[in-house]
Amino acid sequence: MIKFLLWLILFVLCWPLAVLALVLYPIVWLLLLPFRLVGVVVEGVFALLSGIILFPARLLRGPSRV
């Protein structure tokens, strides 16, 4: 909602820039999508490595208390 209100303010102050931002937003989103996917994959790999490294300690700790 806040982005929309900011866009409306920009539209009132400088409508050509607001229309340009409206047109370019999907293009920029598509260009940044692969970087988001790489971020998700890297985060998953780090979580997997953390789980593998910490697994022996979890086994030695025993069953957790409820």
N, C-alpha and C positions, 0 to 999 in steps of 0.2 A: 504494500500500500504506500509505503514511504517513497519507493522508487517512482511510483506513478505521480505522486504529488510533486516530487522534484522535477519530473518530466513536464508536468503542467506549468510549473514556474518557469522552466526553461522555454517552454512553448510561448508563454506570454512575453518573456524578455527577448527571445531571439528565435522566432519560429523556424527559419531555415536550418539552424543548427539542431533544433529538436526533431525536425523531420529527418535530417541526415542521421541522427542517432537512432531514430526508430527504424530506419532502413538498414543501417549497419549492424545493429544488435544481433540479428540472427546469423549474419555472416561471421561475426567475431565469435559467437557461441559455437558455431560449427568448426571454426579453426582451433578453438581451445579444447574441444571435446577429446581429441586423442591424448592430450596432456592429463586430463582428468582420469581417463582410463588407465594410463601409465601410473598415476598416483594411487589408484585403487589396487592395481597389481602389486606395486612396490609395498604398499601397506600390508597386503595379504602375505607377501613373502616374508616380511619382517615378523609378522605375527606367527607364521609357521616356524621360522627359525627360533623365535623366543619360546614357543611351545616345545620344540625339540630339545633346546638347551636346558629348559627348566623342568623337563619331565622327570629326570632322576630325583630331583629334590622333592617333587610332588609325591613320588612313590615312597621316599624315605619318611616323609611327614606323616604318612598314614591317612586313615579316613578322617574327613573333616567333621567338626562338631556341628550339630544342627541347632 
